[in-house]
Amino acid sequence: MGLFRRRSKLPADRRPPLEREERVLAWAGVRPDGTVVVTNRGLWLPGQEHRLGWHDIIKAGWTGEELAITPAARVMEREGYLVVADHPVASYRLVEPGDVPHHVRLRVTASVAYTSHHPVPGGGVRIAARRVSGVDGLTWTARYDPGTDADDTVMAETDRLVAAARRSTEPEL
């Protein structure tokens, strides 16, 4: 992972438009001509104009050569939570990956404060609470299993499950 190897600085022409409090943690070239940039706030991917926040990554995988990212797609906003679905997986063949895979795994995992899977009529739902860099509190999401029809009954059950999960994570006074 390059603990004792000094990595060259990210070239200025590959530096994304960072926010004031955002800093580069790692970066790697992508074939044929791109860059993946890891920051404390999220992941900058080739061909994207905006950073993907750590809380917006459903899955991240590393094969030893390719970094695979499954971003969340916002489906709808409910009272106190978002319903999300999987965007298509995007894969990037990294040139000299260095610490990029390590930082991605660490940051995505650290963003998860709570996760639980529940059966609902016709399928299942994963309720999650994520930490958002630079924001106080948690962002709650519901992600339905493939094939689960989010009808009125399922939505009402999801509302109940999210409310119960929120209560279970509130600090006792």
N, C-alpha and C positions, 0 to 999 in steps of 0.2 A: 504493500500500500504506500510505499514511499515515505516511511517515517523519518528516515535520515537523508533522503534525497531531496535536494532543493529543486523545486519546479520553477521554470522560467515564468516571468510575469505575463499575464494575459495581454496580448497585443492590443493597442488602443483601437484599431479598426475592428476588433472582434468584441469589444466591450459593449454590453447592452446599456440602455438608458436607466441607470440605477436610481432608486429613491435616495433621499438624504441619509437615512439610517441603514441603508442596504450595503452589504459588503460581500465581495467575492471570496468564497471559501475554496473552490476548486474549479477546474475547467479541463475540457478535453476537446480535441479536434474530432470532427465527424466526417467520414468519407461521403461524398467526394470533396465537399468544400463548405463546411459549417463548423459550428462550435456549440457545445453544451456548456453552460455556465451555471454553477451551483452557488447560490447566495444564502444568506441567513433568512431571506424571505421566500425563497422558492427556486424554481428551475427555469432557466431561459433555454429554449429549444430552437434549433435551426428553423428558419422560415417563419417564426412566430414573432409578432410585434409586442406581445405582452408576456410577462412572467406568469408561470403556472405556480400558484401558491402551494405549499406543502399540503395544506388541508384539501386541496382540489385534486390530489393524486389518489386514486382508489387503489392501484397496485403499481409496484415497481419491481422489475426483475433484472438480473444480471446473469448472462450466460458465460461470461468470461471474455466475450467479444462484443456482444450487443447489450445495450441498455433498452429495456422495454418499459414503456410508461402507459398506464391506462388512466387517462384523466376522467374526472367526473363531469357529466353533462347535467346542468340544472334543468329539471323537468317542470317543477312547479314550486311555488312557495306556499307553505301552510302556516298556521298559527304556531310560531315558535320553532319551526324547522323547515328544511328544504327537502324536497324529493329529488333524488339524483339517479342517474343511470350511467352505465359505462359508455364512454366515447370509444371509438375504435382504438386499439393498441397502436402506438407509434414506436417503432424500433430505430435505434441509432447505433451504427457500428463505430465504436470509439477508437481513436488513434491515441495510443499512450493514455489509457484511462486514469492512471494515477489514483487519486483519492475520490474521484467522482462517484463510483458505485458505493463506496463506504458512506460518503456524506448523504447520498440520496436515501439509502436504506435507513440511516440514523435519523434523518430529518422527517421522513414520511412516518416512521414508527413513533417518533417523539410527538408528532402532531395528534396522535390518537389518544384521547383521554378516556374514552369509554367505547365499547363495542359489544353488541349482543345480537344474536340471531333468534328470531321468533317465528313460529308457524302462524300463518294467517289463512283464512279460507282460500283455497285454491293455490297455495304456495307458501312463500316465506318472505320475511323482510329483515334486513340488517339495520339496526338502529346504531348510530355512531355519534359521538361528540368529538369534535376536533378543535385543537388549539390553532388560532390564526395569528401568525407573527405580527406583532404591533397592535393587537386588539385584545382588550380585556374580556374575559369570559370565554365560553365555548360556543361553537357553531354546531347545531344539531342537524343530522341528516337521516333520511330513510332511503334505503336502496332495495328495491324488490328483486327477488329471484327471477330469473328468466321464466316467462310463461305465467307469472302471477298477474292477474287482472286487478288493477287498482280501482275497483268499483266503490260505491258509497260505503258498503259494509267493510271492505278492507281499509278504506281511508279512515273510517271511524275507529277501527281497531288500532290502526297505526297511531292516530291521535292519542289514544289511551296509552299505548306502549311508550310513546315518546314522553308523555307527561309523567308516567311512572318512572322512567329512566332519569328524567331531570330531577324528580324528587329524591331519587336514591343517591344522586351525586351532589346534592346541595350540602354544604357544610352545616353541621349542627351548631346552634348558638348557645 
